[in-house]
Structure formats: structure tokens, C-alpha cells
Amino acid sequence: MWHLPLFVTGNIEWVDVFNMIGGVVIYNWLYHRSGKSVLLVMIIHAMNNAVSGEFVSPMFTGADSVQLAWMRTLAWGVAALIVLLSQWRWWTMTGKGESPEKANSAR
């Protein structure tokens, strides 16, 4: 809901919904793997906004802006896919350090 006004006013493209999904995966992984550091996630998010929102995006308009949004989404998507696949065991672990399959079979 936080980003909804940006979509409505046309400040960001609708394709950025997928960009945000990739970002959520990366930010969650970073948060948990950094000892739950909100500061680190905030710095990465601010850096992303500064680079893509303040410096790069204003250089493009129209179809070029949409293409840039797709390229940014592809980059976040690939990064999220790499994190998901390379850390699959970590993503599927329960809080007790055992996989969900083992936890369910023990019940």
C-alpha cells in the first residue's frame, strides 16, 4: 500500500510490482542473514532508491522508461532467484534448525 500513490500518479511503472517482489526476497534474506539488522536493509533500500529513482530513472521517458523498469525488474528477479536457489536449505528450515519435512514426520 505504501507504494500505491506512486503507481497512481505515474511516478513508477506497474512492472515495478515484480521489482518489489524481488526486492522483498532480497531484503528478507539480508535482514535475517545479517543478524536482523534493520539498518543494513534500510541502507540498501535507500541506495536502491537513490540510484534508480534520483539519478537513473529521470534520464528516461516514455517507452525507454518502461524498458528501464523491465531491466531493473529483471535484475532484481535474477538476484532474488539466485538467493532463493543458493540458500534453499536456509529458506526451508524451521526455527529449530530442522527442515519442515523432518518436523512434520516427527509429529
RAWOHU-V517290 format. One record per residue. N is the residue number from 1. PSI is psi as a letter, one per 40 degrees, with the letter a starting at -180 (999 if undefined). D_LAST is the distance of its C-alpha to the last C-alpha in whole Angstrom. Layout:
BEGIN
[[N	PSI	D_LAST] [N	PSI	D_LAST]]
END
This chain:
BEGIN
[[1	d	39] [2	d	40] [3	e	42] [4	d	43] [5	d	46] [6	d	47] [7	d	46] [8	d	48] [9	e	51] [10	e	51] [11	d	51] [12	i	48] [13	i	47] [14	d	44] [15	d	43] [16	e	42] [17	d	39] [18	d	37] [19	d	39] [20	d	37] [21	d	33] [22	d	34] [23	d	35] [24	d	32] [25	d	30] [26	d	32] [27	d	33] [28	d	29] [29	d	28] [30	d	31] [31	d	30] [32	d	27] [33	e	29] [34	e	32] [35	f	30] [36	f	30] [37	h	34] [38	d	35] [39	d	38] [40	d	38] [41	d	36] [42	d	39] [43	d	42] [44	d	40] [45	d	40] [46	d	44] [47	d	45] [48	d	44] [49	d	46] [50	d	49] [51	d	49] [52	d	48] [53	d	49] [54	d	52] [55	d	54] [56	d	53] [57	d	52] [58	e	56] [59	e	57] [60	i	56] [61	i	57] [62	b	57] [63	d	55] [64	d	55] [65	d	53] [66	d	50] [67	d	50] [68	d	50] [69	d	47] [70	d	45] [71	d	46] [72	d	44] [73	d	41] [74	d	41] [75	d	41] [76	d	38] [77	d	36] [78	d	37] [79	d	36] [80	d	33] [81	d	32] [82	d	33] [83	d	30] [84	d	27] [85	d	28] [86	d	29] [87	f	26] [88	d	23] [89	d	21] [90	d	21] [91	d	21] [92	e	18] [93	i	16] [94	i	14] [95	e	16] [96	e	14] [97	e	16] [98	i	13] [99	i	13] [100	d	11] [101	d	10] [102	d	9] [103	d	7] [104	d	6] [105	d	5] [106	e	4] [107	999	0]]
END
